[in-house]
Amino acid sequence: MWEETGSSDTRLFLEPMIPNKFVLVGRSPNGHYNEHVVPRVVLCRICHQMLSEDSSEDSLQRIAEVIKRHLKIVQITEEEQVRLDQHCHLKDSMPPDWHYETGDTFARLDVAGIEFSFIHTQQGDKHA
């Protein structure tokens, strides 16, 4: 898609392409809304940037690693979603000083004060 149009559809990071069971890692108390902790649009931009800089096989492997590291869902409440999107203005972005190579995947939730518990996953701890 990117080679043809120069853009991608963020729905590529949704079911059925990537089932939620592979990326669901946590839940806040009473959480039921699936929140991608790094917005899908941010992941698409990162992938496009990396592809534009280098489309070698090594680059594709690094892109896969970035997606594996940052494509995660935490179930939050509607109130927490409003806080994240409207009060913290992080609906489609990460905190200003965040960088995909070194930043905490859960930085948006931390900024919004959203606490959650990890659920059984293969991902390990919070900073996996």
DSSP file (Angstrom, degrees, kcal/mol; ACC not computed):
  #  RESIDUE AA STRUCTURE BP1 BP2  ACC     N-H-->O    O-->H-N    N-H-->O    O-->H-N    TCO  KAPPA ALPHA  PHI   PSI    X-CA   Y-CA   Z-CA
    1    1 A M     >        0   0    0      0, 0.0     4,-2.6     0, 0.0     6,-0.5   0.000 360.0 360.0 360.0 -45.4    0.0    0.0    0.0
    2    2 A W  H  >  +     0   0    0      1,-0.2     4,-2.4     2,-0.2     6,-0.1   0.901 360.0  51.5 -63.3 -41.3    2.8    2.4    1.0
    3    3 A E  H  4 S+     0   0    0      1,-0.2    -1,-0.2     2,-0.2     0, 0.0   0.833 115.7  42.4 -64.8 -31.6    4.7    1.9   -2.2
    4    4 A E  H  4 S+     0   0    0     -3,-0.2    -2,-0.2     3,-0.1    -1,-0.2   0.878 134.4  12.2 -82.3 -39.9    1.6    2.5   -4.3
    5    5 A T  H  < S-     0   0    0     -4,-2.6    -3,-0.2     2,-0.4    -2,-0.2   0.579  90.6-119.6-117.8 -13.7    0.1    5.5   -2.5
    6    6 A G  S  < S+     0   0    0     -4,-2.4     2,-0.3    -5,-0.5    -4,-0.2   0.566  89.2  69.5  79.8   7.5    2.7    6.8   -0.1
    7    7 A S        -     0   0    0     -6,-0.5    -2,-0.4    -5,-0.0    -1,-0.3  -0.920  65.3-145.6-146.5 172.5    0.4    6.2    2.8
    8    8 A S        -     0   0    0     -2,-0.3     2,-0.5    -3,-0.1    36,-0.0  -0.875  23.5-110.1-135.7 168.0   -1.2    3.3    4.7
    9    9 A D    >   -     0   0    0     -2,-0.3     3,-2.1     1,-0.1     4,-0.2  -0.901  16.8-144.2-102.6 125.9   -4.5    2.6    6.4
   10   10 A T  G >  S+     0   0    0     -2,-0.5     3,-2.0     1,-0.3    -1,-0.1   0.692  93.8  79.0 -64.0 -16.4   -4.3    2.4   10.2
   11   11 A R  G >  S+     0   0    0      1,-0.3     3,-1.9     2,-0.2     6,-0.3   0.656  72.2  80.2 -66.4 -12.9   -6.9   -0.3   10.1
   12   12 A L  G <  S+     0   0    0     -3,-2.1    -1,-0.3     1,-0.3    -2,-0.2   0.742  88.1  57.1 -62.3 -20.7   -4.1   -2.6    9.1
   13   13 A F  G <  S+     0   0    0     -3,-2.0    -1,-0.3    -4,-0.2     2,-0.2   0.249 100.4  78.2 -92.6  12.3   -3.3   -2.7   12.8
   14   14 A L  S X> S-     0   0    0     -3,-1.9     4,-2.1     1,-0.1     3,-0.8  -0.621  86.2 -44.4-112.8 171.9   -6.8   -3.9   13.7
   15   15 A E  T 34 S+     0   0    0      1,-0.3    -1,-0.1     2,-0.2    -2,-0.1  -0.479 116.1  29.5 -64.2 146.4   -8.7   -7.2   13.6
   16   16 A P  T 34 S+     0   0    0      0, 0.0    -1,-0.3     0, 0.0    -4,-0.1  -0.998 125.2  48.1 -87.7  -4.7   -8.8   -9.3   11.5
   17   17 A M  T <4 S+     0   0    0     -3,-0.8    -2,-0.2     1,-0.3    -4,-0.1   0.944 132.7  14.3 -61.1 -48.1   -5.2   -8.5   10.3
   18   18 A I  S  < S-     0   0    0     -4,-2.1    -1,-0.3     5,-0.0     5,-0.1  -0.902  89.7-135.4-129.0 102.1   -3.8   -8.5   13.8
   19   19 A P    >   -     0   0    0      0, 0.0     3,-2.1     0, 0.0     4,-0.5  -0.267  14.7-125.8 -59.5 139.4   -6.2  -10.1   16.4
   20   20 A N  G >> S+     0   0    0      1,-0.3     4,-2.3     2,-0.2     3,-1.7   0.815 105.5  71.1 -54.5 -33.0   -6.6   -8.2   19.6
   21   21 A K  G 34 S+     0   0    0      1,-0.3    -1,-0.3     2,-0.2    -3,-0.0   0.740  96.5  53.2 -60.6 -20.2   -5.7  -11.3   21.6
   22   22 A F  G <4 S+     0   0    0     -3,-2.1    -1,-0.3     1,-0.1    -2,-0.2   0.671 121.1  28.2 -86.0 -17.0   -2.1  -10.8   20.4
   23   23 A V  T <4 S+     0   0    0     -3,-1.7    50,-3.2    -4,-0.5     2,-0.6   0.475  86.1 109.5-124.6  -5.1   -1.8   -7.2   21.5
   24   24 A L  E  <  +a   73   0A   0     -4,-2.3    50,-0.2    48,-0.2     3,-0.1  -0.654  32.7 155.8 -75.1 117.0   -4.1   -6.8   24.5
   25   25 A V  E     +     0   0A   0     48,-3.0    94,-2.2    -2,-0.6     2,-0.3   0.565  51.3  12.1-121.6 -14.4   -1.8   -6.5   27.5
   26   26 A G  E     -aB  74 118A   0     47,-1.2    49,-2.6    92,-0.3     2,-0.3  -0.979  47.4-150.9-160.6 170.3   -3.7   -4.7   30.2
   27   27 A R  E     -aB  75 117A   0     90,-2.3    90,-2.5    -2,-0.3    49,-0.2  -0.976  14.7-140.5-150.3 132.1   -6.9   -3.4   31.7
   28   28 A S    >   -     0   0    0     47,-3.1     3,-2.8    -2,-0.3    88,-0.2  -0.523  56.4 -71.3 -81.1 161.0   -7.7   -0.4   34.0
   29   29 A P  T 3  S+     0   0    0      0, 0.0    -1,-0.1     0, 0.0    48,-0.1  -0.340 123.8   0.3 -55.4 127.6  -10.4   -1.1   36.7
   30   30 A N  T 3  S+     0   0    0      1,-0.2     2,-0.2    -3,-0.1    46,-0.1   0.587  97.0 157.3  67.0  12.8  -13.7   -1.4   34.8
   31   31 A G    <   +     0   0    0     -3,-2.8    46,-0.3    44,-0.3    -1,-0.2  -0.453  12.8 149.6 -70.7 138.0  -12.0   -0.8   31.5
   32   32 A H        +     0   0    0     44,-1.8     2,-0.5    -2,-0.2    45,-0.2   0.406  42.8  95.5-142.1 -10.5  -13.7   -2.1   28.4
   33   33 A Y  E    S-C   76   0A   0     43,-2.7    43,-2.6     1,-0.0     2,-0.7  -0.778  74.1-127.7 -91.2 125.0  -12.6    0.3   25.6
   34   34 A N  E     -C   75   0A   0     -2,-0.5     2,-0.6    41,-0.2    41,-0.2  -0.619  30.4-174.5 -76.2 111.4   -9.7   -0.9   23.6
   35   35 A E  E     -C   74   0A   0     39,-2.0    39,-2.4    -2,-0.7     2,-0.6  -0.933  23.1-138.1-110.2 120.6   -7.1    1.8   23.5
   36   36 A H  E     -C   73   0A   0     -2,-0.6    37,-0.2    37,-0.2    35,-0.1  -0.678  15.3-146.9 -72.3 120.2   -3.9    1.4   21.4
   37   37 A V  S    S+     0   0    0     35,-2.2    71,-0.4    -2,-0.6    -1,-0.2   0.822  93.9  38.4 -68.0 -30.5   -1.3    2.8   23.8
   38   38 A V  S    S-     0   0    0     32,-0.5    -1,-0.2    34,-0.5    34,-0.2  -0.987 109.5-112.8-109.7 117.4    0.7    4.1   20.9
   39   39 A P    >>  -     0   0    0      0, 0.0     4,-2.1     0, 0.0     3,-0.6  -0.129  16.5-125.1 -53.1 142.4   -1.9    5.5   18.4
   40   40 A R  H 3> S+     0   0    0      1,-0.3     4,-2.5     2,-0.2     5,-0.2   0.864 111.4  56.9 -57.0 -37.4   -2.1    3.5   15.2
   41   41 A V  H 3> S+     0   0    0      1,-0.2     4,-2.2     2,-0.2    -1,-0.3   0.869 105.4  51.4 -64.5 -34.8   -1.5    6.7   13.2
   42   42 A V  H <> S+     0   0    0     -3,-0.6     4,-2.4     2,-0.2    -1,-0.2   0.925 109.4  49.9 -65.8 -44.6    1.7    7.3   15.1
   43   43 A L  H  X S+     0   0    0     -4,-2.1     4,-2.5     1,-0.2    -2,-0.2   0.909 110.1  50.9 -60.7 -41.7    2.8    3.7   14.3
   44   44 A C  H  X S+     0   0    0     -4,-2.5     4,-2.7     2,-0.2    -1,-0.2   0.926 110.1  49.4 -61.4 -44.1    2.0    4.3   10.6
   45   45 A R  H  X S+     0   0    0     -4,-2.2     4,-2.7     2,-0.2    -2,-0.2   0.909 110.9  49.9 -62.0 -41.6    4.0    7.5   10.5
   46   46 A I  H  X S+     0   0    0     -4,-2.4     4,-2.7     2,-0.2    -1,-0.2   0.940 111.6  48.2 -61.7 -46.8    7.0    5.8   12.2
   47   47 A C  H  X S+     0   0    0     -4,-2.5     4,-2.5     1,-0.2    -2,-0.2   0.911 112.4  48.8 -61.1 -43.1    6.9    3.0    9.6
   48   48 A H  H  X S+     0   0    0     -4,-2.7     4,-2.5     2,-0.2    -1,-0.2   0.917 111.6  49.8 -63.0 -43.2    6.6    5.4    6.7
   49   49 A Q  H  X S+     0   0    0     -4,-2.7     4,-1.6     1,-0.2    -2,-0.2   0.939 112.3  47.0 -60.8 -46.8    9.5    7.4    8.1
   50   50 A M  H  X S+     0   0    0     -4,-2.7     4,-1.8     1,-0.2    -2,-0.2   0.898 113.3  48.7 -63.7 -40.4   11.7    4.3    8.5
   51   51 A L  H  < S+     0   0    0     -4,-2.5    -1,-0.2     1,-0.2    -2,-0.2   0.873 108.9  52.8 -66.6 -37.1   10.8    3.1    5.0
   52   52 A S  H  < S+     0   0    0     -4,-2.5    -1,-0.2     1,-0.2    -2,-0.2   0.818 113.0  44.9 -69.7 -27.6   11.5    6.4    3.4
   53   53 A E  H  < S-     0   0    0     -4,-1.6     2,-0.3     1,-0.3    -1,-0.2   0.806 134.9  -5.0 -81.9 -31.4   15.0    6.4    5.0
   54   54 A D     <  -     0   0    0     -4,-1.8    -1,-0.3    -5,-0.2    -2,-0.1  -0.845  47.8-176.5-167.4 121.9   15.8    2.8    4.2
   55   55 A S        +     0   0    0     -2,-0.3    -4,-0.1    -3,-0.2    -3,-0.1   0.080  46.5 128.0-110.7  23.2   13.8    0.0    2.6
   56   56 A S  S  > S-     0   0    0      1,-0.1     4,-2.0    -5,-0.0     5,-0.2  -0.183  77.5-101.6 -71.6 170.2   16.4   -2.7    2.9
   57   57 A E  H  > S+     0   0    0      1,-0.2     4,-1.8     2,-0.2     5,-0.1   0.876 124.3  54.6 -59.7 -38.8   15.7   -6.1    4.5
   58   58 A D  H  > S+     0   0    0      1,-0.2     4,-2.1     2,-0.2    -1,-0.2   0.899 106.6  51.2 -62.4 -40.6   17.4   -4.9    7.7
   59   59 A S  H  > S+     0   0    0      1,-0.2     4,-2.5     2,-0.2    -2,-0.2   0.901 106.8  53.4 -63.7 -41.0   15.1   -1.9    7.8
   60   60 A L  H  X S+     0   0    0     -4,-2.0     4,-2.2     1,-0.2    -1,-0.2   0.877 108.2  50.9 -62.6 -36.6   12.0   -4.1    7.4
   61   61 A Q  H  X S+     0   0    0     -4,-1.8     4,-2.0     2,-0.2    -1,-0.2   0.911 109.7  49.5 -66.0 -42.0   13.2   -6.2   10.4
   62   62 A R  H  X S+     0   0    0     -4,-2.1     4,-2.1     2,-0.2    -2,-0.2   0.886 109.6  52.2 -64.3 -38.3   13.6   -3.0   12.5
   63   63 A I  H  X S+     0   0    0     -4,-2.5     4,-2.6     2,-0.2    -2,-0.2   0.922 108.1  51.3 -62.7 -43.8   10.1   -1.9   11.5
   64   64 A A  H  X S+     0   0    0     -4,-2.2     4,-2.6     1,-0.2    -1,-0.2   0.893 109.5  50.6 -59.6 -39.6    8.7   -5.3   12.6
   65   65 A E  H  X S+     0   0    0     -4,-2.0     4,-2.3     2,-0.2    -1,-0.2   0.888 109.2  50.6 -66.6 -39.1   10.5   -4.9   15.9
   66   66 A V  H  X S+     0   0    0     -4,-2.1     4,-2.4     2,-0.2     5,-0.2   0.927 112.3  47.0 -63.5 -45.0    9.0   -1.4   16.4
   67   67 A I  H  X S+     0   0    0     -4,-2.6     4,-2.6     1,-0.2    -2,-0.2   0.934 112.3  49.8 -62.6 -45.5    5.6   -2.7   15.7
   68   68 A K  H  < S+     0   0    0     -4,-2.6    -1,-0.2     1,-0.2    -2,-0.2   0.889 114.6  45.2 -60.3 -39.5    6.1   -5.7   18.0
   69   69 A R  H  < S+     0   0    0     -4,-2.3    -1,-0.2    -5,-0.2    -2,-0.2   0.887 125.4  27.5 -71.6 -39.3    7.3   -3.3   20.8
   70   70 A H  H  < S+     0   0    0     -4,-2.4     2,-1.5    -5,-0.2   -32,-0.5   0.575  88.9  96.3-108.8 -10.8    4.6   -0.6   20.5
   71   71 A L     <  +     0   0    0     -4,-2.6     2,-0.3    -5,-0.2    -1,-0.1  -0.649  57.9 134.9 -84.4  92.9    1.4   -2.3   19.1
   72   72 A K        -     0   0    0     -2,-1.5   -35,-2.2   -34,-0.2   -34,-0.5  -0.976  42.3-147.4-140.9 150.0   -0.4   -2.9   22.3
   73   73 A I  E     -aC  24  36A   0    -50,-3.2   -48,-3.0    -2,-0.3   -47,-1.2  -0.962   8.6-173.5-120.4 136.9   -3.9   -2.4   23.7
   74   74 A V  E     -aC  26  35A   0    -39,-2.4   -39,-2.0    -2,-0.4     2,-0.5  -0.998  26.7-128.5-122.6 132.8   -5.0   -1.5   27.2
   75   75 A Q  E     +aC  27  34A   0    -49,-2.6   -47,-3.1    -2,-0.4   -44,-0.3  -0.714  37.8 173.2 -83.1 124.0   -8.7   -1.6   28.0
   76   76 A I  E     - C   0  33A   0    -43,-2.6   -43,-2.7    -2,-0.5   -44,-1.8  -0.751  31.5 -99.0-124.7 170.3   -9.7    1.7   29.6
   77   77 A T     >  -     0   0    0    -46,-0.3     4,-2.0    -2,-0.2     5,-0.1  -0.385  34.2-109.6 -83.7 166.8  -12.9    3.4   30.7
   78   78 A E  H  > S+     0   0    0      2,-0.2     4,-2.3     1,-0.2     5,-0.2   0.887 120.6  54.4 -62.6 -38.4  -14.8    6.0   28.7
   79   79 A E  H  > S+     0   0    0      1,-0.2     4,-2.2     2,-0.2    -1,-0.2   0.900 108.4  48.2 -62.9 -40.8  -13.8    8.6   31.3
   80   80 A E  H  > S+     0   0    0      2,-0.2     4,-2.5     1,-0.2    -1,-0.2   0.864 109.0  53.9 -67.7 -35.3  -10.2    7.7   30.9
   81   81 A Q  H  X S+     0   0    0     -4,-2.0     4,-3.1     2,-0.2     5,-0.3   0.919 108.8  48.6 -63.7 -43.2  -10.5    7.9   27.2
   82   82 A V  H  X>S+     0   0    0     -4,-2.3     4,-2.7     2,-0.2     5,-1.4   0.920 111.8  49.8 -62.1 -43.9  -11.9   11.4   27.5
   83   83 A R  I  <>S+     0   0    0     -4,-2.2     5,-2.3     3,-0.2     6,-0.3   0.929 115.4  43.3 -59.8 -45.9   -9.1   12.4   29.8
   84   84 A L  I  <5S+     0   0    0     -4,-2.5     6,-2.2     3,-0.2    -2,-0.2   0.945 123.7  34.1 -64.9 -50.3   -6.5   11.0   27.4
   85   85 A D  I  <5S+     0   0    0     -4,-3.1     6,-0.7     4,-0.2    -3,-0.2   0.913 132.9  20.1 -76.2 -45.4   -8.0   12.4   24.2
   86   86 A Q  I  <5S+     0   0    0     -4,-2.7    -3,-0.2    -5,-0.3    -2,-0.1   0.883 127.8  38.4 -99.1 -45.1   -9.5   15.7   25.3
   87   87 A H  I   <S+     0   0    0     -5,-1.4    -3,-0.2     1,-0.2    -4,-0.1   0.903 129.8  30.6 -77.0 -40.0   -7.8   16.8   28.5
   88   88 A C  S   <S-     0   0    0     -5,-2.3    -1,-0.2    -6,-0.3    -3,-0.1   0.532  98.2-135.4 -94.7  -7.4   -4.3   15.7   27.7
   89   89 A H        +     0   0    0     -6,-0.3    -4,-0.2     1,-0.1    -3,-0.2   0.885  65.5 126.3  55.0  44.3   -4.7   16.2   23.9
   90   90 A L        +     0   0    0     -6,-2.2     3,-0.4    -7,-0.1    -5,-0.2  -0.045  19.8 120.8-120.5  30.4   -3.1   12.9   23.1
   91   91 A K  S    S+     0   0    0     -6,-0.7    -1,-0.1     1,-0.2    -6,-0.1   0.930  94.8  10.8 -59.7 -47.3   -5.8   11.3   20.9
   92   92 A D  S    S+     0   0    0     -7,-0.1     2,-0.3    -3,-0.1    -1,-0.2  -0.004 125.0  57.2-122.6  26.0   -3.5   10.9   17.9
   93   93 A S        -     0   0    0     -3,-0.4   -51,-0.0   -52,-0.0   -52,-0.0  -0.945  67.6-123.1-150.6 169.0   -0.1   11.6   19.3
   94   94 A M        -     0   0    0     -2,-0.3    -2,-0.1     1,-0.2   -56,-0.1  -0.682  55.9 -69.9-106.0 165.8    2.5   10.7   22.0
   95   95 A P    >   -     0   0    0      0, 0.0     3,-2.1     0, 0.0    -1,-0.2  -0.235  55.2-106.7 -54.8 149.8    4.0   13.1   24.6
   96   96 A P  T 3  S+     0   0    0      0, 0.0    -2,-0.1     0, 0.0     0, 0.0   0.775 116.5  46.2 -54.4 -34.6    6.3   15.7   22.9
   97   97 A D  T 3  S+     0   0    0      2,-0.0     2,-0.2     0, 0.0     0, 0.0   0.362  86.9 117.2 -92.8   7.5    9.6   14.2   24.1
   98   98 A W    <   -     0   0    0     -3,-2.1     2,-0.4     5,-0.1    -4,-0.1  -0.533  40.8-174.1 -79.3 138.8    8.7   10.6   23.2
   99   99 A H    >>  -     0   0    0     -2,-0.2     4,-3.8     1,-0.1     3,-0.7  -0.999  28.5-131.5-133.4 137.5   10.7    8.7   20.6
  100  100 A Y  T 34 S+     0   0    0     -2,-0.4    -1,-0.1     1,-0.2     5,-0.1   0.734 104.4  52.5 -61.3 -24.8    9.9    5.3   19.3
  101  101 A E  T 34 S+     0   0    0      1,-0.1    -1,-0.2    -3,-0.0    -3,-0.0   0.826 130.1  11.4 -80.8 -30.7   13.5    4.0   19.8
  102  102 A T  T <4 S+     0   0    0     -3,-0.7    -2,-0.2     2,-0.1    -1,-0.1   0.561  99.9 108.3-123.4 -13.9   13.8    4.9   23.4
  103  103 A G  S  < S-     0   0    0     -4,-3.8     2,-0.4     1,-0.1    -5,-0.1  -0.306  73.7-103.7 -77.4 152.9   10.4    5.9   24.7
  104  104 A D    >   -     0   0    0      1,-0.1     3,-1.9     2,-0.1     4,-0.2  -0.584  23.7-139.5 -70.8 125.4    8.1    4.1   27.1
  105  105 A T  T 3  S+     0   0    0     -2,-0.4     3,-0.4     1,-0.3    -1,-0.1   0.813 102.8  50.0 -55.0 -32.3    5.3    2.4   25.1
  106  106 A F  T 3> S+     0   0    0      1,-0.2     4,-2.1    20,-0.2    -1,-0.3   0.161  73.5 115.8 -96.8  17.6    2.9    3.4   27.9
  107  107 A A  H <> S+     0   0    0     -3,-1.9     4,-2.6     1,-0.2     5,-0.2   0.858  72.5  55.2 -58.2 -40.2    3.9    7.1   28.1
  108  108 A R  H  > S+     0   0    0     -3,-0.4     4,-1.9   -71,-0.4    -1,-0.2   0.931 109.7  46.5 -59.9 -44.7    0.5    8.4   27.0
  109  109 A L  H  4>S+     0   0    0     -3,-0.2     5,-2.8     1,-0.2     4,-0.4   0.892 111.5  52.1 -66.0 -38.4   -1.3    6.4   29.7
  110  110 A D  H ><5S+     0   0    0     -4,-2.1     3,-1.3     1,-0.2    -2,-0.2   0.931 108.6  50.3 -61.7 -46.3    1.2    7.7   32.3
  111  111 A V  H 3<5S+     0   0    0     -4,-2.6    -1,-0.2     1,-0.3    -2,-0.2   0.879 112.4  47.5 -59.7 -38.7    0.7   11.3   31.3
  112  112 A A  T 3<5S-     0   0    0     -4,-1.9    -1,-0.3    -5,-0.2    -2,-0.2   0.466 113.1-119.7 -83.0  -1.6   -3.1   10.9   31.6
  113  113 A G  T < 5 +     0   0    0     -3,-1.3     2,-0.7    -4,-0.4    -3,-0.2   0.807  55.9 159.2  69.2  29.2   -2.7    9.2   35.0
  114  114 A I      < -     0   0    0     -5,-2.8     2,-0.4    -6,-0.2    -1,-0.2  -0.774  23.2-161.5 -90.9 116.5   -4.3    6.0   33.8
  115  115 A E        +     0   0    0     -2,-0.7     2,-0.3    -3,-0.1    -5,-0.0  -0.766  16.5 167.2 -97.7 143.1   -3.4    3.1   36.0
  116  116 A F        -     0   0    0     -2,-0.4     2,-0.4   -88,-0.2   -88,-0.3  -0.964  30.1-124.5-149.4 163.3   -3.9   -0.5   34.7
  117  117 A S  E     -B   27   0A   0    -90,-2.5   -90,-2.3    -2,-0.3     2,-0.2  -0.889  30.5-115.3-110.5 143.7   -3.0   -4.0   35.5
  118  118 A F  E     -B   26   0A   0     -2,-0.4   -92,-0.3   -92,-0.2     2,-0.3  -0.553  28.2-148.7 -74.6 140.9   -1.2   -6.3   33.1
  119  119 A I        -     0   0    0    -94,-2.2     2,-0.1    -2,-0.2    -1,-0.0  -0.694  41.9 -68.3-104.9 164.2   -3.3   -9.3   32.0
  120  120 A H  S    S+     0   0    0     -2,-0.3     2,-0.3     2,-0.1    -1,-0.1  -0.296  76.1 142.2 -58.3 120.9   -1.8  -12.7   31.2
  121  121 A T        -     0   0    0     -2,-0.1     3,-0.2     3,-0.1   -96,-0.1  -0.889  62.8-117.6-146.1 174.2    0.2  -12.2   28.0
  122  122 A Q  S    S+     0   0    0     -2,-0.3    -2,-0.1     1,-0.1   -97,-0.1   0.400  99.1  84.5 -93.0   0.0    3.4  -13.4   26.3
  123  123 A Q  S    S-     0   0    0      1,-0.2     2,-0.3   -98,-0.0    -1,-0.1   0.716  81.0-153.2 -79.2 -21.3    4.6   -9.8   26.4
  124  124 A G        +     0   0    0     -3,-0.2    -1,-0.2     3,-0.0    -3,-0.1  -0.632  46.1   2.0  87.2-143.4    6.0   -9.8   29.9
  125  125 A D  S >  S-     0   0    0     -2,-0.3     3,-1.9     2,-0.1     0, 0.0  -0.095  85.1 -83.9 -83.3 179.8    6.2   -6.7   32.0
  126  126 A K  T 3  S+     0   0    0      1,-0.3   -20,-0.2     2,-0.1   -21,-0.1   0.785 125.6  45.6 -53.5 -35.5    5.3   -3.1   31.4
  127  127 A H  T 3         0   0    0      1,-0.2    -1,-0.3   -22,-0.1    -2,-0.1   0.022 360.0 360.0-103.5  28.1    8.5   -2.2   29.5
  128  128 A A    <         0   0    0     -3,-1.9    -1,-0.2    -4,-0.0    -2,-0.1   0.498 360.0 360.0 -67.4 360.0    8.6   -5.3   27.3
